[in-house]
Amino acid sequence: MAYRGRGPRFVPPPEEQHRINRKIRAPQVRLIGADGSQVGIVPIADALRQAEEAQLDLVEIAATAQPPVCRILDYGKFKYQQHKKESEAKKKATTTTVKELRLGYRTDSGDIKRQIEKARAFLEAGDRVKFLLRFRGREMAYQDLGRKKLLGVCEALEDVGVREGNPRMEGRMMGILLAPSKKKAKPKAAEAAPEADAKPAAEAKPAAEGGAESAPVPDTPSAAS
């Protein structure tokens, strides 16, 4: 028996997502012209002839329709535009990772504090955090105490994380998941300075009016003198 070795094997290219030109098997198609106009239902031979006259491709864009919908277009350009749209959608999509942090049933407060600080950094960076608490041997009888420990960790992180569900067992480990919380807008400071400036101005107005009333009125000479 011949030895084939472990070299790279031939990988066939991926199948086309759309049937084009002579690969379209339907006897009739609903044709859309190169300019986007609705031509109507025509035999496949007429659709292929119109595509050849326009020096373009006949592309089946809705195979499940009755009859299938085909369009006359440049298939190479169409594939490029589809690939570009998919790449832009992947760039806009936000990806989050899950960071795992492990605790023990007998983990002391100092180690728990360090794990909480790590979780806080992960949550502030936008990642989700999963805490896992392991039970060893007879520790399985104290699941309630382990649940309280996990809930206490969640309470310490409630300013940056939101708990997703309750702690639950996964084999001999109890886990809980935290997601980053949305940032809250800071309240605007009250503008007290304009009010303080307006108060002395209001007090100055009556003083001015009172001064005008206390001013002496000169006597006018009579016509007889």
Summary of the structure (lengths in Angstrom):
residues: 225
radius of gyration: 39.6
end to end distance: 152.0
largest distance: 152.3
contacts: 486
relative contact order: 0.08
helix: 40%
strand: 24%
